[in-house]
Amino acid sequence: MKAEIVAVGTELLLGQIVNTNAQFISRECAAIGVDMYFQTVVGDNEQRLLDTFRLAASRADVVIVTGGLGPTQDDLTKDVLAAFVGRELVLHEPSMKAITELFQSRGIHMVESNRRQALMIEGSDPLHNETGLAVGIAFTYEGTHFILLPGPPKEMKPMFTKYAVPWLQAVMTDAVPLYSKMLKFAGIGESNLEHQLLDLIEAQTDPTIAPYAKEGEVTIRLTTRAQSQEEGEKRLLPTEQAIRVRLADHLYADQDVPIESIVLQLLEQKQLTLTVAESCTGGLLSDMLTDVPGSSKSFLGGIICYSNALKHKLLGVPMEILEGDGAPGAVSRETAVLLAENLIATTGSDFGISITGVAGPSPSEGKPVGLVYVGFAQKNVETAVFTLQLSGNRESVKHRAAKSALYQLWKQLKDH
């Protein structure tokens, strides 16, 4: 089955909100064997909506619409689609009752426009909204299946998984589900990774191999079609094993998780602790780590020592190292070593990571943008320093530096 997502909302076109719904729906459709061919974003305009629905119906078996189901006059989705299929809008009494009771329970006067959220296209099936007011609907018109969902993700996601998917599966006939597996890599760029797997990629038939990159990480998605999870895993296994052999030093997970999550898992398993001292990354590494639930079990904390004064006062780096004629400077191997070692001495953690460098946009201390030193200290082990020359803007340099530090820690932990 060919599917198209139509996301309705002028705010999407203006960039005021990000269309995360499309990513979620595409992934869920792939899991049940529905191929996503098109994604369209259209504003709250009657004629453009009508043209969009007409085009979508001409080229897709399933049209999944998000947004435009609310109570205001610019919520036009149901009105325009009803006109397109030549059906009336009718009141869904259970939804209307739920809306009325909600307003009554809160002691708020319900204005007449709220009735719009309980309207359905005649002959459609209701999709229950567990977390909001607007009822979703699903129906078939001249061989095309239409599913209308609310725009807010907190309403859309449970409605889609609990009600729209079973409805869709009931009208499907011979779709074969897609099964995918994510392999996550760090410490290697997308082009280098692709080069090492080029023969596999060029010869791919089933499963397919799709590499794509984020800042500081690369993901490979392996995909096949199968009638069951067991069959899907069996089809994916030979290709996965071939990739593992070639890229063992970079493959940190076989699920879609960031490297900081895996690092914290390893730290907890080995009952080890970590602290960080950040200069050019400005707390970004600490933020990544504390974004992971339960990180406090292993991550003791961090120091943002952005200025030379704080590098000296908080972590004891001598001013003659940081400043003066002929001094190594704040961006140097020497400073990275002292920051990491003194961090362990101060906090008592098992590992100490320091990051100091030039994030840009201009050179500093006569050193180029993107030059970063990562210090890596352990108790009773000689401190290592990794020198990076990173490309990109200020944000990219900071992000890649933090990910590189996590990669070096992962390498140490997996063999610890």
C-alpha positions as a Markdown table, in Angstrom:
| # | Residue | x | y | z |
|---|---|---|---|---|
| 1 | Met | 0.0 | 0.0 | 0.0 |
| 2 | Lys | 1.2 | 3.5 | -0.9 |
| 3 | Ala | 0.7 | 6.1 | 1.7 |
| 4 | Glu | 0.9 | 9.9 | 1.9 |
| 5 | Ile | 1.0 | 12.1 | 5.0 |
| 6 | Val | -0.7 | 15.5 | 4.7 |
| 7 | Ala | 0.3 | 17.8 | 7.6 |
| 8 | Val | -2.1 | 20.7 | 7.9 |
| 9 | Gly | -1.1 | 24.0 | 9.5 |
| 10 | Thr | 0.3 | 27.4 | 8.5 |
| 11 | Glu | 2.5 | 27.3 | 11.6 |
| 12 | Leu | 4.4 | 24.4 | 10.0 |
| 13 | Leu | 5.1 | 26.3 | 6.8 |
| 14 | Leu | 6.3 | 29.3 | 8.9 |
| 15 | Gly | 8.7 | 27.1 | 10.8 |
| 16 | Gln | 7.1 | 28.0 | 14.1 |
| 17 | Ile | 6.8 | 24.3 | 15.0 |
| 18 | Val | 8.6 | 21.2 | 13.8 |
| 19 | Asn | 6.7 | 18.4 | 12.0 |
| 20 | Thr | 7.7 | 15.5 | 14.3 |
| 21 | Asn | 4.4 | 13.8 | 13.5 |
| 22 | Ala | 5.6 | 12.8 | 10.1 |
| 23 | Gln | 8.6 | 11.0 | 11.4 |
| 24 | Phe | 6.5 | 9.0 | 13.9 |
| 25 | Ile | 3.8 | 8.1 | 11.4 |
| 26 | Ser | 6.3 | 7.0 | 8.7 |
| 27 | Arg | 8.1 | 4.7 | 11.2 |
| 28 | Glu | 4.9 | 3.2 | 12.4 |
| 29 | Cys | 3.6 | 2.7 | 8.9 |
| 30 | Ala | 6.8 | 0.9 | 7.8 |
| 31 | Ala | 6.3 | -1.5 | 10.8 |
| 32 | Ile | 3.0 | -2.7 | 9.4 |
| 33 | Gly | 4.0 | -2.9 | 5.8 |
| 34 | Val | 2.7 | 0.5 | 4.5 |
| 35 | Asp | 5.1 | 2.3 | 2.2 |
| 36 | Met | 5.3 | 6.1 | 2.7 |
| 37 | Tyr | 5.7 | 7.6 | -0.8 |
| 38 | Phe | 4.9 | 11.3 | -0.1 |
| 39 | Gln | 4.8 | 13.8 | 2.7 |
| 40 | Thr | 3.0 | 17.1 | 2.1 |
| 41 | Val | 2.7 | 20.2 | 4.3 |
| 42 | Val | -0.1 | 22.6 | 3.5 |
| 43 | Gly | -1.4 | 25.8 | 5.2 |
| 44 | Asp | -4.9 | 26.6 | 6.6 |
| 45 | Asn | -6.3 | 27.6 | 3.2 |
| 46 | Glu | -9.5 | 26.1 | 1.8 |
| 47 | Gln | -8.5 | 25.9 | -1.9 |
| 48 | Arg | -4.9 | 24.7 | -1.2 |
| 49 | Leu | -6.3 | 22.0 | 1.1 |
| 50 | Leu | -8.8 | 20.9 | -1.5 |
| 51 | Asp | -6.0 | 20.7 | -4.2 |
| 52 | Thr | -3.8 | 18.7 | -1.8 |
| 53 | Phe | -6.5 | 16.2 | -0.9 |
| 54 | Arg | -7.3 | 15.7 | -4.6 |
| 55 | Leu | -3.6 | 15.1 | -5.5 |
| 56 | Ala | -3.1 | 12.8 | -2.6 |
| 57 | Ala | -6.1 | 10.7 | -3.4 |
| 58 | Ser | -4.9 | 10.3 | -7.0 |
| 59 | Arg | -1.5 | 8.8 | -6.0 |
| 60 | Ala | -1.9 | 7.1 | -2.6 |
| 61 | Asp | -3.9 | 4.2 | -1.2 |
| 62 | Val | -3.8 | 5.7 | 2.3 |
| 63 | Val | -3.9 | 9.4 | 3.1 |
| 64 | Ile | -3.0 | 10.2 | 6.7 |
| 65 | Val | -3.9 | 13.8 | 7.7 |
| 66 | Thr | -2.7 | 15.5 | 10.8 |
| 67 | Gly | -3.9 | 18.8 | 12.2 |
| 68 | Gly | -6.9 | 21.1 | 11.5 |
| 69 | Leu | -9.4 | 19.3 | 13.7 |
| 70 | Gly | -9.7 | 22.0 | 16.4 |
| 71 | Pro | -12.5 | 24.4 | 17.3 |
| 72 | Thr | -11.4 | 27.6 | 15.5 |
| 73 | Gln | -12.4 | 28.8 | 12.1 |
| 74 | Asp | -9.1 | 28.1 | 10.5 |
| 75 | Asp | -9.4 | 24.4 | 11.5 |
| 76 | Leu | -10.7 | 23.4 | 8.0 |
| 77 | Thr | -9.5 | 19.8 | 7.6 |
| 78 | Lys | -12.9 | 18.0 | 8.1 |
| 79 | Asp | -14.9 | 20.7 | 6.3 |
| 80 | Val | -12.7 | 20.7 | 3.2 |
| 81 | Leu | -12.4 | 16.9 | 3.0 |
| 82 | Ala | -16.1 | 16.5 | 3.5 |
| 83 | Ala | -16.7 | 18.8 | 0.6 |
| 84 | Phe | -14.2 | 16.8 | -1.5 |
| 85 | Val | -15.9 | 13.5 | -0.9 |
| 86 | Gly | -19.4 | 14.9 | -1.1 |
| 87 | Arg | -20.5 | 14.0 | 2.4 |
| 88 | Glu | -22.1 | 15.9 | 5.3 |
| 89 | Leu | -20.5 | 16.6 | 8.7 |
| 90 | Val | -22.4 | 14.9 | 11.5 |
| 91 | Leu | -22.1 | 15.1 | 15.2 |
| 92 | His | -20.5 | 12.2 | 17.1 |
| 93 | Glu | -22.6 | 12.1 | 20.2 |
| 94 | Pro | -20.1 | 10.3 | 22.5 |
| 95 | Ser | -17.4 | 12.9 | 21.7 |
| 96 | Met | -19.8 | 15.7 | 22.2 |
| 97 | Lys | -20.8 | 14.3 | 25.6 |
| 98 | Ala | -17.1 | 14.0 | 26.7 |
| 99 | Ile | -16.4 | 17.6 | 25.6 |
| 100 | Thr | -19.5 | 18.9 | 27.5 |
| 101 | Glu | -18.6 | 17.0 | 30.7 |
| 102 | Leu | -15.1 | 18.2 | 30.6 |
| 103 | Phe | -16.1 | 21.9 | 30.5 |
| 104 | Gln | -18.7 | 21.3 | 33.2 |
| 105 | Ser | -16.1 | 19.6 | 35.5 |
| 106 | Arg | -13.8 | 22.6 | 35.2 |
| 107 | Gly | -16.6 | 25.1 | 35.7 |
| 108 | Ile | -15.8 | 26.7 | 32.3 |
| 109 | His | -18.5 | 28.0 | 29.9 |
| 110 | Met | -18.3 | 26.0 | 26.6 |
| 111 | Val | -18.6 | 28.2 | 23.5 |
| 112 | Glu | -20.4 | 26.8 | 20.5 |
| 113 | Ser | -17.3 | 26.5 | 18.4 |
| 114 | Asn | -16.1 | 23.6 | 20.6 |
| 115 | Arg | -18.9 | 21.5 | 19.0 |
| 116 | Arg | -16.6 | 21.4 | 15.8 |
| 117 | Gln | -14.3 | 19.0 | 17.6 |
| 118 | Ala | -17.1 | 16.4 | 17.8 |
| 119 | Leu | -18.0 | 16.5 | 14.1 |
| 120 | Met | -17.3 | 13.6 | 11.8 |
| 121 | Ile | -17.6 | 13.0 | 8.1 |
| 122 | Glu | -20.7 | 11.0 | 7.4 |
| 123 | Gly | -20.1 | 7.3 | 7.1 |
| 124 | Ser | -16.7 | 7.4 | 8.8 |
| 125 | Asp | -15.4 | 5.5 | 11.8 |
| 126 | Pro | -14.5 | 7.4 | 15.0 |
| 127 | Leu | -11.0 | 7.2 | 16.4 |
| 128 | His | -11.1 | 7.9 | 20.1 |
| 129 | Asn | -9.0 | 10.7 | 21.5 |
| 130 | Glu | -7.7 | 9.7 | 24.9 |
| 131 | Thr | -5.7 | 12.8 | 25.7 |
| 132 | Gly | -7.7 | 15.6 | 23.9 |
| 133 | Leu | -11.1 | 16.7 | 22.6 |
| 134 | Ala | -11.1 | 16.4 | 18.8 |
| 135 | Val | -12.4 | 13.0 | 17.6 |
| 136 | Gly | -10.3 | 11.4 | 14.8 |
| 137 | Ile | -12.0 | 9.7 | 11.9 |
| 138 | Ala | -11.2 | 7.0 | 9.3 |
| 139 | Phe | -13.1 | 6.2 | 6.1 |
| 140 | Thr | -12.7 | 4.9 | 2.6 |
| 141 | Tyr | -13.7 | 6.9 | -0.5 |
| 142 | Glu | -13.4 | 5.5 | -4.1 |
| 143 | Gly | -10.6 | 3.1 | -3.0 |
| 144 | Thr | -8.6 | 5.6 | -1.0 |
| 145 | His | -8.4 | 5.2 | 2.8 |
| 146 | Phe | -8.4 | 8.5 | 4.7 |
| 147 | Ile | -7.3 | 8.8 | 8.3 |
| 148 | Leu | -7.7 | 12.2 | 10.1 |
| 149 | Leu | -5.7 | 12.7 | 13.3 |
| 150 | Pro | -5.2 | 15.8 | 15.6 |
| 151 | Gly | -2.0 | 17.8 | 15.3 |
| 152 | Pro | -0.7 | 17.8 | 18.8 |
| 153 | Pro | 1.7 | 14.8 | 19.2 |
| 154 | Lys | 0.4 | 14.0 | 22.7 |
| 155 | Glu | -3.0 | 13.4 | 21.1 |
| 156 | Met | -1.9 | 12.1 | 17.7 |
| 157 | Lys | 0.4 | 9.3 | 18.8 |
| 158 | Pro | -1.9 | 7.3 | 21.1 |
| 159 | Met | -4.8 | 7.7 | 18.7 |
| 160 | Phe | -2.7 | 6.4 | 15.8 |
| 161 | Thr | -1.2 | 3.4 | 17.6 |
| 162 | Lys | -4.3 | 2.3 | 19.5 |
| 163 | Tyr | -7.1 | 3.1 | 17.0 |
| 164 | Ala | -5.8 | 4.1 | 13.5 |
| 165 | Val | -3.3 | 1.2 | 13.1 |
| 166 | Pro | -6.0 | -1.5 | 13.9 |
| 167 | Trp | -8.4 | 0.2 | 11.5 |
| 168 | Leu | -5.7 | 0.3 | 8.8 |
| 169 | Gln | -4.7 | -3.3 | 9.3 |
| 170 | Ala | -8.4 | -4.3 | 8.9 |
| 171 | Val | -8.5 | -2.8 | 5.5 |
| 172 | Met | -5.1 | -4.1 | 4.4 |
| 173 | Thr | -4.9 | -7.3 | 2.4 |
| 174 | Asp | -1.4 | -8.5 | 1.4 |
| 175 | Ala | 1.0 | -6.0 | 2.9 |
| 176 | Val | 4.2 | -7.6 | 4.2 |
| 177 | Pro | 5.7 | -5.7 | 7.2 |
| 178 | Leu | 9.1 | -4.0 | 7.2 |
| 179 | Tyr | 11.6 | -5.0 | 9.8 |
| 180 | Ser | 14.5 | -2.6 | 10.6 |
| 181 | Lys | 17.5 | -2.6 | 12.8 |
| 182 | Met | 19.6 | 0.4 | 13.8 |
| 183 | Leu | 23.4 | 0.1 | 14.1 |
| 184 | Lys | 25.0 | 3.1 | 15.8 |
| 185 | Phe | 28.6 | 4.2 | 15.2 |
| 186 | Ala | 30.9 | 6.8 | 16.7 |
| 187 | Gly | 34.4 | 7.9 | 16.1 |
| 188 | Ile | 34.0 | 7.5 | 12.3 |
| 189 | Gly | 32.6 | 9.8 | 9.6 |
| 190 | Glu | 29.8 | 8.8 | 7.2 |
| 191 | Ser | 32.1 | 8.8 | 4.1 |
| 192 | Asn | 34.7 | 6.6 | 5.8 |
| 193 | Leu | 32.1 | 4.2 | 7.1 |
| 194 | Glu | 30.5 | 4.0 | 3.7 |
| 195 | His | 33.9 | 3.3 | 2.1 |
| 196 | Gln | 34.5 | 0.3 | 4.4 |
| 197 | Leu | 31.1 | -1.1 | 3.5 |
| 198 | Leu | 31.0 | -0.1 | -0.1 |
| 199 | Asp | 30.9 | -3.6 | -1.5 |
| 200 | Leu | 28.0 | -4.6 | 0.8 |
| 201 | Ile | 26.1 | -1.4 | -0.1 |
| 202 | Glu | 26.6 | -1.8 | -3.9 |
| 203 | Ala | 25.5 | -5.5 | -3.8 |
| 204 | Gln | 22.5 | -4.9 | -1.5 |
| 205 | Thr | 19.2 | -6.4 | -2.5 |
| 206 | Asp | 17.6 | -7.8 | 0.7 |
| 207 | Pro | 18.2 | -6.5 | 3.3 |
| 208 | Thr | 18.8 | -2.9 | 2.3 |
| 209 | Ile | 21.6 | -0.9 | 3.9 |
| 210 | Ala | 21.0 | 2.9 | 4.5 |
| 211 | Pro | 23.7 | 5.0 | 6.2 |
| 212 | Tyr | 22.9 | 8.4 | 7.5 |
| 213 | Ala | 24.8 | 10.8 | 9.8 |
| 214 | Lys | 24.1 | 13.1 | 12.7 |
| 215 | Glu | 26.6 | 15.4 | 14.4 |
| 216 | Gly | 29.3 | 13.1 | 15.7 |
| 217 | Glu | 27.5 | 9.8 | 15.0 |
| 218 | Val | 26.6 | 7.6 | 12.1 |
| 219 | Thr | 23.6 | 5.3 | 11.9 |
| 220 | Ile | 23.0 | 2.4 | 9.5 |
| 221 | Arg | 19.5 | 1.1 | 9.1 |
| 222 | Leu | 19.1 | -2.5 | 7.9 |
| 223 | Thr | 15.7 | -3.2 | 6.5 |
| 224 | Thr | 13.9 | -6.3 | 5.2 |
| 225 | Arg | 10.3 | -7.5 | 4.6 |
| 226 | Ala | 9.2 | -10.6 | 6.5 |
| 227 | Gln | 6.0 | -12.2 | 7.8 |
| 228 | Ser | 7.3 | -12.3 | 11.4 |
| 229 | Gln | 9.8 | -10.7 | 13.7 |
| 230 | Glu | 11.7 | -14.0 | 13.9 |
| 231 | Glu | 11.9 | -14.2 | 10.1 |
| 232 | Gly | 13.0 | -10.6 | 9.9 |
| 233 | Glu | 15.8 | -11.0 | 12.4 |
| 234 | Lys | 17.0 | -14.1 | 10.5 |
| 235 | Arg | 17.1 | -12.2 | 7.2 |
| 236 | Leu | 19.1 | -9.3 | 8.8 |
| 237 | Leu | 21.6 | -11.3 | 10.7 |
| 238 | Pro | 24.2 | -12.2 | 8.0 |
| 239 | Thr | 24.5 | -8.5 | 6.9 |
| 240 | Glu | 24.7 | -7.3 | 10.5 |
| 241 | Gln | 27.4 | -9.8 | 11.3 |
| 242 | Ala | 29.5 | -8.7 | 8.3 |
| 243 | Ile | 29.2 | -5.1 | 9.4 |
| 244 | Arg | 30.1 | -5.9 | 13.0 |
| 245 | Val | 33.4 | -7.7 | 11.9 |
| 246 | Arg | 34.5 | -4.6 | 9.9 |
| 247 | Leu | 33.5 | -1.9 | 12.3 |
| 248 | Ala | 33.8 | -3.4 | 15.7 |
| 249 | Asp | 35.9 | -0.5 | 17.0 |
| 250 | His | 33.1 | 2.0 | 16.2 |
| 251 | Leu | 29.8 | 0.1 | 16.6 |
| 252 | Tyr | 28.5 | 1.0 | 20.0 |
| 253 | Ala | 24.9 | -0.1 | 19.9 |
| 254 | Asp | 22.4 | -2.1 | 17.9 |
| 255 | Gln | 19.5 | 0.1 | 18.9 |
| 256 | Asp | 18.6 | 3.7 | 18.3 |
| 257 | Val | 20.2 | 5.3 | 21.4 |
| 258 | Pro | 22.9 | 8.0 | 21.7 |
| 259 | Ile | 26.4 | 7.0 | 22.8 |
| 260 | Glu | 26.0 | 8.9 | 26.1 |
| 261 | Ser | 23.3 | 6.4 | 27.1 |
| 262 | Ile | 25.6 | 3.4 | 26.4 |
| 263 | Val | 28.5 | 5.0 | 28.2 |
| 264 | Leu | 26.4 | 5.6 | 31.4 |
| 265 | Gln | 25.1 | 2.0 | 31.2 |
| 266 | Leu | 28.7 | 0.7 | 31.1 |
| 267 | Leu | 29.8 | 3.0 | 34.0 |
| 268 | Glu | 26.9 | 1.7 | 36.1 |
| 269 | Gln | 27.6 | -1.9 | 35.3 |
| 270 | Lys | 31.2 | -1.5 | 36.3 |
| 271 | Gln | 30.4 | 0.7 | 39.3 |
| 272 | Leu | 32.6 | 3.5 | 38.0 |
| 273 | Thr | 32.1 | 7.2 | 38.2 |
| 274 | Leu | 32.8 | 10.2 | 35.9 |
| 275 | Thr | 33.3 | 13.9 | 36.1 |
| 276 | Val | 34.0 | 16.4 | 33.4 |
| 277 | Ala | 35.8 | 19.7 | 33.0 |
| 278 | Glu | 34.5 | 21.7 | 30.0 |
| 279 | Ser | 35.9 | 24.9 | 28.5 |
| 280 | Cys | 34.9 | 25.3 | 24.8 |
| 281 | Thr | 31.9 | 23.0 | 25.1 |
| 282 | Gly | 30.4 | 25.2 | 27.8 |
| 283 | Gly | 28.6 | 22.4 | 29.6 |
| 284 | Leu | 27.3 | 20.6 | 26.5 |
| 285 | Leu | 28.8 | 17.3 | 27.5 |
| 286 | Ser | 27.3 | 17.5 | 31.0 |
| 287 | Asp | 23.9 | 18.3 | 29.4 |
| 288 | Met | 24.1 | 15.2 | 27.2 |
| 289 | Leu | 24.9 | 13.0 | 30.2 |
| 290 | Thr | 22.2 | 14.4 | 32.4 |
| 291 | Asp | 19.6 | 14.1 | 29.7 |
| 292 | Val | 19.8 | 10.3 | 30.3 |
| 293 | Pro | 17.5 | 9.1 | 33.1 |
| 294 | Gly | 19.4 | 7.7 | 36.0 |
| 295 | Ser | 22.7 | 9.3 | 35.0 |
| 296 | Ser | 23.3 | 10.4 | 38.6 |
| 297 | Lys | 24.3 | 6.8 | 39.5 |
| 298 | Ser | 27.6 | 7.3 | 37.6 |
| 299 | Phe | 28.0 | 10.9 | 36.6 |
| 300 | Leu | 29.0 | 13.0 | 39.6 |
| 301 | Gly | 29.0 | 16.4 | 37.9 |
| 302 | Gly | 31.0 | 18.8 | 35.9 |
| 303 | Ile | 32.9 | 22.1 | 36.0 |
| 304 | Ile | 32.5 | 24.7 | 33.3 |
| 305 | Cys | 35.9 | 26.4 | 33.4 |
| 306 | Tyr | 35.4 | 28.8 | 30.5 |
| 307 | Ser | 37.8 | 31.5 | 31.6 |
| 308 | Asn | 41.5 | 31.1 | 32.5 |
| 309 | Ala | 40.8 | 32.5 | 35.9 |
| 310 | Leu | 38.4 | 29.6 | 36.7 |
| 311 | Lys | 40.8 | 27.0 | 35.1 |
| 312 | His | 43.4 | 28.3 | 37.6 |
| 313 | Lys | 41.2 | 28.8 | 40.7 |
| 314 | Leu | 38.9 | 25.7 | 40.5 |
| 315 | Leu | 41.3 | 23.2 | 38.9 |
| 316 | Gly | 44.7 | 24.5 | 39.7 |
| 317 | Val | 46.1 | 25.0 | 36.2 |
| 318 | Pro | 49.1 | 27.4 | 36.7 |
| 319 | Met | 48.8 | 30.8 | 35.1 |
| 320 | Glu | 52.2 | 30.3 | 33.6 |
| 321 | Ile | 50.7 | 27.5 | 31.6 |
| 322 | Leu | 47.6 | 29.5 | 30.6 |
| 323 | Glu | 49.1 | 32.9 | 29.8 |
| 324 | Gly | 52.2 | 34.7 | 28.9 |
| 325 | Asp | 54.8 | 34.7 | 26.2 |
| 326 | Gly | 55.7 | 31.2 | 25.2 |
| 327 | Ala | 53.1 | 29.6 | 27.4 |
| 328 | Pro | 51.2 | 26.6 | 25.9 |
| 329 | Gly | 47.9 | 28.4 | 26.5 |
| 330 | Ala | 44.4 | 27.4 | 27.5 |
| 331 | Val | 44.1 | 25.4 | 24.3 |
| 332 | Ser | 46.9 | 23.0 | 24.7 |
| 333 | Arg | 47.8 | 19.4 | 25.6 |
| 334 | Glu | 49.3 | 20.6 | 28.8 |
| 335 | Thr | 46.1 | 22.3 | 30.0 |
| 336 | Ala | 43.9 | 19.3 | 29.0 |
| 337 | Val | 46.1 | 17.0 | 31.1 |
| 338 | Leu | 46.0 | 19.2 | 34.2 |
| 339 | Leu | 42.3 | 19.8 | 34.0 |
| 340 | Ala | 41.6 | 16.1 | 33.8 |
| 341 | Glu | 44.1 | 15.1 | 36.5 |
| 342 | Asn | 43.1 | 17.8 | 38.9 |
| 343 | Leu | 39.4 | 17.0 | 38.3 |
| 344 | Ile | 40.0 | 13.5 | 39.6 |
| 345 | Ala | 42.1 | 14.7 | 42.5 |
| 346 | Thr | 39.3 | 17.2 | 43.5 |
| 347 | Thr | 36.3 | 15.0 | 43.0 |
| 348 | Gly | 37.5 | 11.4 | 43.6 |
| 349 | Ser | 35.9 | 10.1 | 40.4 |
| 350 | Asp | 37.3 | 7.1 | 38.6 |
| 351 | Phe | 37.4 | 9.0 | 35.2 |
| 352 | Gly | 37.9 | 12.6 | 34.5 |
| 353 | Ile | 37.4 | 14.1 | 31.0 |
| 354 | Ser | 38.5 | 17.6 | 30.0 |
| 355 | Ile | 37.7 | 19.5 | 26.8 |
| 356 | Thr | 39.5 | 22.7 | 25.8 |
| 357 | Gly | 39.6 | 24.1 | 22.3 |
| 358 | Val | 38.6 | 26.8 | 19.8 |
| 359 | Ala | 34.9 | 26.6 | 18.9 |
| 360 | Gly | 35.0 | 29.7 | 16.7 |
| 361 | Pro | 34.1 | 31.7 | 14.8 |
| 362 | Ser | 37.5 | 33.2 | 15.2 |
| 363 | Pro | 40.9 | 31.7 | 16.0 |
| 364 | Ser | 42.2 | 32.0 | 19.6 |
| 365 | Glu | 45.7 | 32.1 | 20.9 |
| 366 | Gly | 46.8 | 31.9 | 17.3 |
| 367 | Lys | 45.2 | 28.5 | 17.0 |
| 368 | Pro | 42.7 | 27.5 | 14.4 |
| 369 | Val | 39.0 | 27.1 | 14.8 |
| 370 | Gly | 38.1 | 23.5 | 15.4 |
| 371 | Leu | 41.4 | 22.6 | 17.3 |
| 372 | Val | 40.3 | 20.7 | 20.4 |
| 373 | Tyr | 42.2 | 18.8 | 23.1 |
| 374 | Val | 40.3 | 16.1 | 25.0 |
| 375 | Gly | 42.1 | 15.0 | 28.2 |
| 376 | Phe | 41.3 | 11.5 | 29.6 |
| 377 | Ala | 42.4 | 10.8 | 33.1 |
| 378 | Gln | 42.0 | 7.6 | 35.2 |
| 379 | Lys | 43.2 | 6.7 | 38.7 |
| 380 | Asn | 46.7 | 5.1 | 38.6 |
| 381 | Val | 46.9 | 5.4 | 34.8 |
| 382 | Glu | 48.9 | 7.8 | 32.6 |
| 383 | Thr | 46.6 | 10.6 | 31.3 |
| 384 | Ala | 45.9 | 10.5 | 27.6 |
| 385 | Val | 45.2 | 13.4 | 25.4 |
| 386 | Phe | 43.3 | 13.2 | 22.0 |
| 387 | Thr | 43.9 | 16.0 | 19.5 |
| 388 | Leu | 41.0 | 16.9 | 17.2 |
| 389 | Gln | 40.8 | 19.2 | 14.2 |
| 390 | Leu | 37.1 | 19.5 | 13.7 |
| 391 | Ser | 35.2 | 21.2 | 10.9 |
| 392 | Gly | 31.9 | 23.1 | 10.9 |
| 393 | Asn | 30.4 | 26.1 | 12.7 |
| 394 | Arg | 30.7 | 26.9 | 16.4 |
| 395 | Glu | 27.7 | 24.6 | 17.3 |
| 396 | Ser | 29.1 | 21.7 | 15.2 |
| 397 | Val | 32.6 | 22.0 | 16.8 |
| 398 | Lys | 31.1 | 21.9 | 20.3 |
| 399 | His | 28.8 | 19.0 | 19.5 |
| 400 | Arg | 31.5 | 16.9 | 17.8 |
| 401 | Ala | 34.0 | 17.6 | 20.6 |
| 402 | Ala | 31.5 | 16.3 | 23.2 |
| 403 | Lys | 30.7 | 13.2 | 21.1 |
| 404 | Ser | 34.4 | 12.5 | 20.5 |
| 405 | Ala | 35.0 | 12.6 | 24.2 |
| 406 | Leu | 32.2 | 10.1 | 24.8 |
| 407 | Tyr | 33.6 | 7.9 | 22.1 |
| 408 | Gln | 37.0 | 7.7 | 23.7 |
| 409 | Leu | 35.4 | 6.9 | 27.1 |
| 410 | Trp | 33.2 | 4.1 | 25.4 |
| 411 | Lys | 36.4 | 2.6 | 23.9 |
| 412 | Gln | 38.0 | 2.5 | 27.3 |
| 413 | Leu | 34.9 | 1.1 | 29.1 |
| 414 | Lys | 34.1 | -1.7 | 26.7 |
| 415 | Asp | 37.5 | -3.3 | 27.3 |
| 416 | His | 37.8 | -2.2 | 31.0 |
